[in-house]
Amino acid sequence: MRIDLTDTTSSRINAGLIEARRAIGTPAVGMVLTLVIVTDEGSAYDALKAAHEASREHPSRILVVIKRPGRSPRDRALARLDAEVVVGDEAGTGETVVLRMHGELANHAESVVLPLLLPDAPAVAWWPDNAPENPSEDPLGRLAQRRITDASASEDPVATLAQRARAYGPGDTDLAWTRLTPWRSMLAAALDQRHGTITSAAVEGEGYNPSSELLALWLADRLGVQVERRVSNGPGITAVRLYTTEGDICLDRPDGALAELAVPGQPDRHVALKRRETSELIAEELRRLDPDDIYRATVQFGLRHLVNAGANGEKAEPEPPKAAPQAKPAGRGRSASSGKAAAEK
């Protein structure tokens, strides 16, 4: 069921939600959280589609905030709220409210969203693009326990990661980090087996791919070795190579779907490592609402290295590592980040 409300208020929207639930015969509310999506008209459709798919795993009230401040002084002086209430099959397993805020009201979106949050349930804020510089201090971000951004949607992903590190607040996360979960799991499983001493590593991926940067920083932080960032044609991350005294451990994914894992002394094997849809990434983030300390440690570990890194993967100039072990370079590729030695941890 769909209800359109023009020049409305938050109280009328709540009344519309109750009316819609009664009309379709489902008065009980079984939603577990409120997902606030802050976007524009151009990205609203894709973001809402991903949220509806994720709601099958996490029934939620989805609030889509679309700001229309207006171009002329007269439009900016107005304050009007239009809403679209959707309940039933079209809204996934929860309910959806699309909020279009015109004029001055666009600068006070939190005053509209607050009365619409589910009582006694967590709230999550998601910016599919154009995220604020400091999500935890944003008026809408303050309403949420978790704040999701996506550095890959920005024009300069590397600089965006550096900004995320400077402005980090408990509960912040980024979909560039969420995309790494299968890679980190596979590499951790490979390192659980017997292997030689790791001397260095290399991460290959597209130049404008912030996930490649984060994976290189995670390896550098956890292993205490230098990690080279190499630029490839993609898609996404294409390979990770760990150089050990007994041979190379390589996880190679040239096509974005199927990867090959090579470990010294073992037969090569193929593993599923498909690039995931946005809905899968959002569903993963909604499974945990506590602060992600590993993400915080990784992005802040690389702050100094990422600040001067080029978006195309040009050579960054990090500070020289202290008491670094003598290791052979991972290769002659362009580098966008390198690790610090274990003594710096």
KEDRENTOR-775722 format. One record per residue (C-alpha): y negated, x, z; residue number from 1. Coordinates in steps of 0.1 Angstrom, whole numbers, always signed. Layout:
<atoms>
{atom {Y X Z} NUM}
...
</atoms>
This chain:
<atoms>
{atom {+0 +0 +0} 1}
{atom {-35 +12 -9} 2}
{atom {-68 +1 +6} 3}
{atom {-102 +13 -7} 4}
{atom {-131 +13 +18} 5}
{atom {-166 +20 +5} 6}
{atom {-195 +30 +28} 7}
{atom {-172 +27 +58} 8}
{atom {-168 +42 +93} 9}
{atom {-139 +59 +112} 10}
{atom {-133 +27 +132} 11}
{atom {-129 +7 +100} 12}
{atom {-105 +33 +87} 13}
{atom {-83 +31 +118} 14}
{atom {-83 -7 +115} 15}
{atom {-73 -3 +78} 16}
{atom {-44 +19 +88} 17}
{atom {-31 -7 +113} 18}
{atom {-35 -35 +87} 19}
{atom {-16 -15 +61} 20}
{atom {+13 -7 +85} 21}
{atom {+16 -44 +94} 22}
{atom {+14 -55 +58} 23}
{atom {+44 -33 +48} 24}
{atom {+63 -42 +79} 25}
{atom {+64 -8 +97} 26}
{atom {+41 -11 +127} 27}
{atom {+58 +18 +146} 28}
{atom {+43 +52 +143} 29}
{atom {+68 +81 +141} 30}
{atom {+45 +109 +129} 31}
{atom {+46 +143 +146} 32}
{atom {+12 +158 +137} 33}
{atom {-20 +155 +118} 34}
{atom {-26 +176 +87} 35}
{atom {-62 +180 +77} 36}
{atom {-67 +192 +41} 37}
{atom {-102 +205 +33} 38}
{atom {-106 +207 -5} 39}
{atom {-125 +195 -35} 40}
{atom {-118 +170 -62} 41}
{atom {-103 +196 -85} 42}
{atom {-77 +207 -60} 43}
{atom {-71 +175 -41} 44}
{atom {-43 +162 -63} 45}
{atom {-21 +193 -61} 46}
{atom {-27 +198 -24} 47}
{atom {-19 +162 -16} 48}
{atom {+13 +163 -37} 49}
{atom {+24 +194 -18} 50}
{atom {+16 +178 +16} 51}
{atom {+35 +146 +7} 52}
{atom {+66 +166 -1} 53}
{atom {+62 +186 +31} 54}
{atom {+59 +154 +51} 55}
{atom {+95 +145 +43} 56}
{atom {+104 +172 +67} 57}
{atom {+74 +167 +90} 58}
{atom {+62 +131 +91} 59}
{atom {+24 +133 +95} 60}
{atom {-9 +117 +91} 61}
{atom {-26 +135 +62} 62}
{atom {-64 +135 +62} 63}
{atom {-80 +148 +29} 64}
{atom {-116 +159 +34} 65}
{atom {-136 +160 +2} 66}
{atom {-172 +170 +6} 67}
{atom {-199 +158 -18} 68}
{atom {-232 +170 -5} 69}
{atom {-250 +160 -37} 70}
{atom {-272 +180 -61} 71}
{atom {-306 +164 -58} 72}
{atom {-327 +162 -26} 73}
{atom {-323 +124 -26} 74}
{atom {-285 +126 -27} 75}
{atom {-284 +153 +0} 76}
{atom {-305 +130 +23} 77}
{atom {-280 +102 +21} 78}
{atom {-250 +98 +44} 79}
{atom {-221 +77 +31} 80}
{atom {-183 +77 +38} 81}
{atom {-158 +64 +12} 82}
{atom {-122 +63 +22} 83}
{atom {-88 +55 +5} 84}
{atom {-60 +45 +29} 85}
{atom {-24 +49 +16} 86}
{atom {+6 +38 +35} 87}
{atom {+42 +35 +22} 88}
{atom {+62 +53 -4} 89}
{atom {+30 +67 -21} 90}
{atom {+21 +85 +12} 91}
{atom {+55 +102 +17} 92}
{atom {+70 +96 +51} 93}
{atom {+36 +92 +69} 94}
{atom {+2 +79 +60} 95}
{atom {-27 +93 +40} 96}
{atom {-64 +89 +42} 97}
{atom {-87 +105 +16} 98}
{atom {-122 +109 +30} 99}
{atom {-151 +114 +6} 100}
{atom {-182 +124 +25} 101}
{atom {-215 +121 +6} 102}
{atom {-249 +137 +14} 103}
{atom {-257 +150 +49} 104}
{atom {-224 +136 +63} 105}
{atom {-206 +164 +45} 106}
{atom {-221 +189 +70} 107}
{atom {-206 +169 +99} 108}
{atom {-170 +163 +87} 109}
{atom {-156 +169 +122} 110}
{atom {-174 +138 +135} 111}
{atom {-154 +117 +110} 112}
{atom {-121 +135 +114} 113}
{atom {-119 +135 +152} 114}
{atom {-114 +98 +157} 115}
{atom {-87 +98 +131} 116}
{atom {-65 +124 +147} 117}
{atom {-32 +112 +160} 118}
{atom {-34 +110 +199} 119}
{atom {-12 +135 +218} 120}
{atom {-1 +152 +186} 121}
{atom {-10 +187 +172} 122}
{atom {-34 +191 +144} 123}
{atom {-32 +216 +115} 124}
{atom {-60 +224 +92} 125}
{atom {-53 +237 +56} 126}
{atom {-78 +251 +31} 127}
{atom {-60 +253 -3} 128}
{atom {-91 +272 -16} 129}
{atom {-126 +281 -5} 130}
{atom {-117 +287 +31} 131}
{atom {-145 +295 +56} 132}
{atom {-150 +331 +66} 133}
{atom {-140 +324 +101} 134}
{atom {-115 +295 +102} 135}
{atom {-112 +294 +140} 136}
{atom {-149 +289 +144} 137}
{atom {-153 +263 +117} 138}
{atom {-160 +228 +131} 139}
{atom {-128 +215 +115} 140}
{atom {-109 +246 +124} 141}
{atom {-117 +241 +161} 142}
{atom {-99 +207 +160} 143}
{atom {-66 +224 +149} 144}
{atom {-39 +244 +167} 145}
{atom {-30 +260 +134} 146}
{atom {-53 +270 +105} 147}
{atom {-38 +277 +71} 148}
{atom {-56 +296 +44} 149}
{atom {-46 +312 +11} 150}
{atom {-60 +345 +1} 151}
{atom {-45 +343 -34} 152}
{atom {-70 +315 -42} 153}
{atom {-100 +338 -37} 154}
{atom {-117 +359 -64} 155}
{atom {-111 +392 -44} 156}
{atom {-78 +387 -24} 157}
{atom {-79 +422 -9} 158}
{atom {-114 +418 +5} 159}
{atom {-104 +383 +17} 160}
{atom {-75 +398 +37} 161}
{atom {-99 +422 +53} 162}
{atom {-121 +393 +63} 163}
{atom {-91 +374 +77} 164}
{atom {-84 +405 +99} 165}
{atom {-120 +407 +112} 166}
{atom {-122 +369 +120} 167}
{atom {-86 +364 +132} 168}
{atom {-81 +338 +159} 169}
{atom {-49 +327 +175} 170}
{atom {-33 +301 +152} 171}
{atom {-46 +316 +120} 172}
{atom {-22 +322 +92} 173}
{atom {-23 +326 +54} 174}
{atom {+1 +315 +27} 175}
{atom {+1 +350 +12} 176}
{atom {+20 +359 +44} 177}
{atom {+43 +329 +43} 178}
{atom {+54 +339 +8} 179}
{atom {+69 +370 +23} 180}
{atom {+94 +354 +46} 181}
{atom {+124 +358 +22} 182}
{atom {+114 +394 +14} 183}
{atom {+111 +403 +50} 184}
{atom {+144 +386 +59} 185}
{atom {+162 +404 +31} 186}
{atom {+148 +438 +39} 187}
{atom {+154 +434 +77} 188}
{atom {+191 +425 +69} 189}
{atom {+194 +456 +47} 190}
{atom {+180 +478 +74} 191}
{atom {+204 +464 +100} 192}
{atom {+232 +483 +81} 193}
{atom {+237 +520 +85} 194}
{atom {+212 +541 +66} 195}
{atom {+195 +575 +66} 196}
{atom {+161 +582 +79} 197}
{atom {+134 +564 +60} 198}
{atom {+108 +589 +47} 199}
{atom {+85 +567 +26} 200}
{atom {+84 +534 +7} 201}
{atom {+68 +517 -22} 202}
{atom {+59 +481 -30} 203}
{atom {+55 +469 -66} 204}
{atom {+36 +438 -75} 205}
{atom {+7 +423 -94} 206}
{atom {-27 +438 -89} 207}
{atom {-43 +406 -76} 208}
{atom {-14 +397 -53} 209}
{atom {-23 +397 -16} 210}
{atom {+13 +393 -6} 211}
{atom {+21 +427 -21} 212}
{atom {-6 +442 +1} 213}
{atom {+7 +424 +32} 214}
{atom {+43 +435 +26} 215}
{atom {+32 +471 +22} 216}
{atom {+12 +469 +54} 217}
{atom {+41 +453 +73} 218}
{atom {+65 +480 +62} 219}
{atom {+40 +507 +72} 220}
{atom {+34 +492 +106} 221}
{atom {+71 +486 +114} 222}
{atom {+86 +518 +99} 223}
{atom {+58 +542 +107} 224}
{atom {+59 +558 +72} 225}
{atom {+36 +560 +42} 226}
{atom {+39 +531 +18} 227}
{atom {+26 +532 -17} 228}
{atom {+13 +502 -35} 229}
{atom {+22 +502 -72} 230}
{atom {+9 +477 -97} 231}
{atom {+33 +459 -120} 232}
{atom {+31 +430 -145} 233}
{atom {+47 +406 -120} 234}
{atom {+54 +378 -115} 235}
{atom {+43 +383 -79} 236}
{atom {+62 +410 -60} 237}
{atom {+87 +427 -83} 238}
{atom {+103 +454 -62} 239}
{atom {+105 +472 -28} 240}
{atom {+119 +507 -26} 241}
{atom {+127 +524 +7} 242}
{atom {+133 +562 +3} 243}
{atom {+159 +576 +28} 244}
{atom {+176 +609 +33} 245}
{atom {+209 +593 +21} 246}
{atom {+195 +576 -10} 247}
{atom {+172 +547 -20} 248}
{atom {+173 +512 -7} 249}
{atom {+159 +490 -35} 250}
{atom {+152 +452 -37} 251}
{atom {+143 +445 -73} 252}
{atom {+132 +411 -86} 253}
{atom {+119 +414 -121} 254}
{atom {+119 +377 -131} 255}
{atom {+107 +359 -100} 256}
{atom {+140 +342 -93} 257}
{atom {+170 +365 -89} 258}
{atom {+169 +398 -71} 259}
{atom {+192 +428 -70} 260}
{atom {+198 +446 -37} 261}
{atom {+210 +483 -39} 262}
{atom {+220 +500 -7} 263}
{atom {+235 +536 -7} 264}
{atom {+273 +536 -3} 265}
{atom {+276 +499 -11} 266}
{atom {+280 +479 -44} 267}
{atom {+249 +463 -58} 268}
{atom {+246 +426 -52} 269}
{atom {+225 +398 -65} 270}
{atom {+205 +376 -41} 271}
{atom {+185 +344 -46} 272}
{atom {+148 +352 -41} 273}
{atom {+130 +325 -60} 274}
{atom {+92 +321 -58} 275}
{atom {+86 +290 -37} 276}
{atom {+64 +260 -43} 277}
{atom {+34 +253 -21} 278}
{atom {+51 +223 -5} 279}
{atom {+79 +247 +8} 280}
{atom {+53 +271 +22} 281}
{atom {+35 +243 +40} 282}
{atom {+67 +229 +54} 283}
{atom {+76 +264 +67} 284}
{atom {+42 +267 +84} 285}
{atom {+45 +233 +100} 286}
{atom {+78 +243 +117} 287}
{atom {+60 +265 +142} 288}
{atom {+26 +258 +158} 289}
{atom {+24 +288 +181} 290}
{atom {+3 +319 +171} 291}
{atom {+20 +343 +146} 292}
{atom {+17 +377 +163} 293}
{atom {+35 +396 +135} 294}
{atom {+9 +383 +110} 295}
{atom {-19 +393 +133} 296}
{atom {-5 +428 +138} 297}
{atom {+1 +433 +101} 298}
{atom {-33 +421 +88} 299}
{atom {-52 +440 +116} 300}
{atom {-31 +471 +111} 301}
{atom {-43 +473 +75} 302}
{atom {-79 +465 +80} 303}
{atom {-92 +500 +75} 304}
{atom {-69 +505 +45} 305}
{atom {-78 +472 +28} 306}
{atom {-115 +473 +32} 307}
{atom {-119 +500 +4} 308}
{atom {-89 +489 -17} 309}
{atom {-97 +477 -52} 310}
{atom {-86 +443 -64} 311}
{atom {-69 +459 -94} 312}
{atom {-49 +482 -72} 313}
{atom {-71 +513 -75} 314}
{atom {-67 +541 -50} 315}
{atom {-78 +534 -15} 316}
{atom {-90 +561 +8} 317}
{atom {-75 +555 +42} 318}
{atom {-80 +579 +71} 319}
{atom {-54 +607 +71} 320}
{atom {-24 +599 +94} 321}
{atom {-21 +617 +127} 322}
{atom {+10 +637 +132} 323}
{atom {+25 +622 +101} 324}
{atom {+60 +633 +92} 325}
{atom {+63 +654 +61} 326}
{atom {+75 +630 +34} 327}
{atom {+78 +632 -3} 328}
{atom {+54 +608 -21} 329}
{atom {+70 +576 -32} 330}
{atom {+59 +581 -68} 331}
{atom {+29 +585 -90} 332}
{atom {+15 +550 -92} 333}
{atom {-19 +536 -83} 334}
{atom {-21 +529 -46} 335}
{atom {-39 +500 -29} 336}
{atom {-28 +507 +7} 337}
{atom {-8 +533 +27} 338}
{atom {+7 +533 +61} 339}
{atom {-1 +552 +93} 340}
{atom {+23 +574 +111} 341}
{atom {+43 +563 +141} 342}
{atom {+20 +583 +164} 343}
{atom {-8 +559 +156} 344}
{atom {+11 +528 +166} 345}
</atoms>
